[in-house]
Amino acid sequence: MIEEPRSRADSHAAAPVSPAGQDARAVRDAVAAARAGLVDREIVSETVVLCAVAGEHLLVIGPPGTAKSEAVRRVSQQLGGQLFEYVLGRFTEPNEIFGPVDLRRLREGVVEVETTGMLPEADVAFLDEVFLGSTAILNTLLGLLNERTFRRGSTSVDVPLRVCVGAANTLPDDPALDAFADRFLARIFVEPVADARLEELLESGWSRSAGPGPADSLLPVVDRLAAAARDCDLSAVRPALAAAVRRLRSAGVPLSDRRAVRTQRLVAAAAVLDGRAAASEADLWVLPLVAPTADTQALARDTLADLLGAARNQSLLHAAEELGRGPLARAERLARAGSTLLAGLGLPPHPRDDRIRVEATLREIDASFAADAVPDQLRAVRERLVAAVTGP
């Protein structure tokens, strides 16, 4: 049973933490370590963990060189799982993904695949240019992703895969790929880091280090949270979820029955990662993730703006706030980042870079909000940052 928080303020400190609550905390720490130093890619790393607990898969769409694989790699390292990473192409052979046929067994007339070190043995997978795979590869992946079973010839094995992240520059135009693309319930669309954060990007890219992974694998923790998500009580939130799906469909967001049903898995995973055994409207921030395109995701946020305002999640802070509240979430994130920066001014290991960090944060604040529209909390932090730059 996952501990039910008493309030937002004391949800993780006032009462003794249950074993499942401790699991949520452990994953929260891993997520924080994975996203540290990633500029504007925190949502990707957090959504990978959300999908791992939900038992679903993630599709990331964006141009090359936008740190898609880096975010996945960091999450895998922090969870302690085996990562399989590959860039698919038109001429990629199935044995490059699933493993070669055992030639000794083939001489005996048996088709058996040696899967050591290949996708069927991975805990986390990242497949770049995923839609360029051949029909043979995609058909095999279709079953593997949906059933968590790899079958080829006489080989039939259950796979330990928690989450597969597919990446592509754009969504496919070929209707023949629709069934395969639909296996990726959650979708994130990324763009290059904004100009206002270039200094921050350059600094983090120069000194990028994911830090050491945990001493012990966190995959058993993820599995326990996944089991808790399957037992999560959705009865209280189901009417609101149904109403939200109706609103999205009426607004023109295409959601199939299958996607609507499987969205419940994301809602349940969000709840247990926030330390709760029952889902609430605070977990419906996941809904924009299931809209199929960038335009329909923006439409989903606008359509459900009133509902998504209740979003919160202590483990997936950036994703819940950004998907749930837009500008307000950005203001809160910048205020938090600015306060952390102010608290560490002049401290090692890089005190000489303080000015660069402060100026980068100020540029992002000014690029995000008009001078007369800066929320009060962020305005106070901004004034302190300006004083830090201009003071003696």
C-alpha positions, 0 to 999 in steps of 0.5 A: 500500500502506498502512503496517501499524503496528508497535504501538498506541503507535508506529503513526503515528510510528516508521516512515516514513509511506507515501503512503496513510498520509499520506492517512489523516493528512490526513483525520484532521486534517480530521476533527479540524477539523470536530468541533472545537467540536461538543458531543456530535456528534463521532460524526456528523462522523466517521461521515460521513467513514467513509461517504465512504471506504466509498462508503456513505450515512448516516442520522441520526435525531433531533429538530430543532435537534440540529446534524445539518446543522452536523456535515455542513456542517463535514465538507464544508467541511474536505474542500473538496467541493461541498455540496448541502443541502435540506429535503424536504417533501410538496410539494417538486418534483423540479426543486428537488433535481435541477435544472429541465428545459431549456426550450429543449431541451424545445421541441425535444421533448427532456427534458434537465435542467440540473443545475448547482448541484444534487444531481447535481453535489454531492460531499456531500449533506444531505437533511433530512426525507428521508422526506417526499420525493414518490415521484418524488423518492425513486425518483430518489434510490434509483437515484442513491444506489445507482448514483451515476448520475442519469437523467431523460429524455435526461439520464444523468450519473455523479454525483461524490457521495461520501456522502449524509446523510439526516436525519429526526426518526424512522424511517418506519412506512410499509413502502413506504419500507423499500427507500429507507431500506435504502440508508442503511447506517450509522445514528446516533441523536442526542438533545439535549445532556445537561444536564451539558454545557449550559454547554459547549454555550452557549459553543460555540454563541455562538462557533461557527466551523468555521474555514477549510477546506483550501487544496486540496480533500481529495476526491482524498485521500478518493478514494485512500482509497476505492480503498485500501478496495476493495483492503483485505485482509479475509481475516483478519477475515472469520471474526470478522465472520461470527461476529458477524453470526450472534450479532447475528441470534440476539440479534434484530438484523435484518440482511439479507444485503445489509446484512451484505455491505455492512458489509464496506465500513465495516470496510475503510474503518475499516482504511484510515483507521487506516492499515492495508492489512488489516482486523482485529477492531479495525475491527469497531466499525462493526457497531452502525452497521448495526443499524436502530434505536436499540434494536437498536444498543444490543442489538448493543453488548451482544451484541458487547461482548467483541469490540468491546473491541478497537476502535481508530481514530486518525482516527475516535477518538470513533466507534470508542471510543464504539461499541466500549467505551461507558463506558470510551470515555467515560472515556478521552475525558473524561480526554483532554479534561480533560488538554487543558483543564488544559494550556491554562488561562490561555492566550488567547483565552478565559482567563476562560472556563476556569472554565466549561469546567472546571466543565462537564467536572466535571459530565459526569464526575460525571453519567457515573460514580458516585463509587466507579466513576470509572476511575483515569486519569479520577479523577486528571484529575478531582482536578486539575480540582477543584484548578483550580477550588478553588485560589487 
